[in-house]
Amino acid sequence: MKTLEEIKKIREQKRAELDLRVNLSANTVEKHILVCHGTGCTSSKSPQIIENFKKILEEKNIKNVRVIQTGCFGLCAKGPIVIIRPEDVLYVMVKPEDCEEIIDSHIIKGKILERLLCKDIDEKIVKKLDELNFYKKQKRIALKNCGVIDPENIDEYIAFDGYRALEKVLFEMTPEEVIDEVTKSGLRGRGGAGFPTGKKWSFTRMANGTQKYVVCNADEGDPGAFMDRSILEGDPHCVLEAMMIAGYAIGANKGYIYVRAEYPIAVHRFQTAINQAREYGILGKKIFGTDFEFDIEVRLGAGAFVCGEETALLESVEGKTGRPRLKPPFPANSGLWKKPTLINNVETYANITKIILNGAKWYSSIGTENSKGTKVFALGGNVVNVGLVEVPMGTTLREIVFDIGGGIPNGHEFKAAQTGGPSGGCITAENLDTPIDYESLTQIGSMMGSGGLIVMDDTKCMVNLAKFYLGFTVDESCGKCNPCRIGTKRMLEILDKITKGEGTVADIDKLEFLANIIKKTSVCGLRTNSTKPCTKYIKVF
Amino acid sequence: MNEKCKCGNEYKDEKLEKILSKYEKNKSNLIQILSEVQENYGYIPENVQLEISKYLGIEMAEIYGVITFYSRFTLKPKGKYNIAVCLGTACFVKGSEKILDRIKQKLGIDVGQTTPDGRFSLEATRCIGACGLAPVFTVNDEVHGKATIDMVDKVLDEYMKKD
């Protein structure tokens, strides 16, 4: 247990100690070697890199250098990534056997190891992270701490304003004021649908009932999306803190986070965060000496796309098969065990602490008229810089794909980009200059979605892709509504016929007919949207 | 001693008891318990389902429904080497279908099957999050990124040589 005073002290001490992470001219003799420990880099042996660094430092008896695991830096295409601070030098595609050379050259001789520096898209050799074209147009709010702190160390989180937002709401704001601030910020649901977050909070606050719940949707089912996972891996405490703030605002004392079991690192990090927060008395009873109490439990998903749909997710938290419920009633009135429940997506929560600390005015100054703030995208497919990007709303797709993403590799042309995963739509070359916000994307027949952004070059067959998405939908249909369960299967069969070169014009009419019926007669959003890629492709190609 | 343990029941029950003791007798814990069983046993055996049914007071039919609904749970044991090919969109766009086809061809099994000798099983998974390395496949927990047909051949040959 720590008192509020003790936590403030930790913040002061640690902040001074960690100044070199964010301040290039920090007055220090220490150096920090930051190694990405997200899923992407871990898959290419970053844990071994960390181990090697530690071992070599010990062997050579070097004292003032620390090795730290961090969350995702974003440039997954060039992983594993190592950054040395305070000089802020970026090494890419590092192998475990490179560690000794890095230490000998960079740490001991003070000479940058040119061989492992990053080559930018214009062939220029870049030494620092911020100098890369990949980072120039980005703005990190939700990902602020990713790549800066050790996600498994609560003190490092506290050092960078951690749990200050919670302190602020508990001592200086009424629940109504908190909701008001979130409403004024213009923040909208980052899970895809874009419902105003403040409104959701206020509905749940106003709902009748003494027992209420806060739920975090971390069932990132969209294949090719890894925004939420990266946030949980890189900065789990910020989601935890936001859930507590939400609990205070709506009058709930219990939270659940529903995470895909396929994300073992994220699950481990979040559970670690919960344990540490409990140990510090930040989770539990009489938080910071007030009457506010709150606790959080992790629930694992077990591999069902439909559980990303909020009511299906609630069913699954209750231990049942995850089939969507009919709405209304909405979760705000009847959610977990029929109690009023607030359910938001990971990325939505990740914005909350920053809104509370910096104010709604600051947040709403970023973005477009109706879509405020930033959006995180998982950029993948046929693009040079595959990775995690966070851009202000209103950035165009061209900027994301070409300026940040570095364009299409191997001299191919851009054909289309898919947003919103299997429920979304594709954007073609003529719409590349559309600013990314909720309304504009819907207008051009796509959707914001959760943030998966898959780029396709001119060699890709769109019918085949439609077939891929439909195949996914067929597999993942929960079977509750017949039109979806049977209809998508029939559509897949027709597409199969077309990809074999046996399609007729009548098949296209049939596809459109089926898509329409499924859209009109199925219960959940995933299904009514499931036919979208298919119908959209019919129109465009 | 060996005679007694042949069926594996005694040992397994202990394992199960340990898992169950961590959870309250609350129906909402079903998925958590099944996850741990899947992880420890490699599948969810019928006798274990029965024990869970008694413990939580849930009908066997309902448990069966939950197991078959979620793709993570299996009713049959997986192979010693479980190969999973990522069919997330990022990997799909980069040609993971061809990787999957090659593995099917080499092992002579389809997705969801195990080789008759029980050594290899094959599954198609959704995004495992290594999109930067697409296309990706895993053997047990080891990730093989930027996969090509040649690489599949090489990796599988190595595992085939092992026990």
Interface residues (C-beta under 8 A of the other chain):
Chain A: T39 G40 S43 S44 C76 A77 K78 G79 G221 D222 P223 G224 A225 F226 R229 A261 E262 Y263 R299 L300 G301 A302 G303 A304 F305 S316 V317 E318 G319 K320 T321 G322 A378 G380 G381 N382 V386 G387 Q418 G421 G452 I454 V455 M456 K460 L465 F468 Y469 C478
Chain B: N26 K27 S28 N29 L30 I31 Q32 L34 S35 G65 V66 F69 Y70 S71 R72 F73 L87 G88 T89 A90 C91 F92 V93 K94 T125 R126 C127 I128 G129 A130 C131 G132 L133 A134 V136 V143 G145
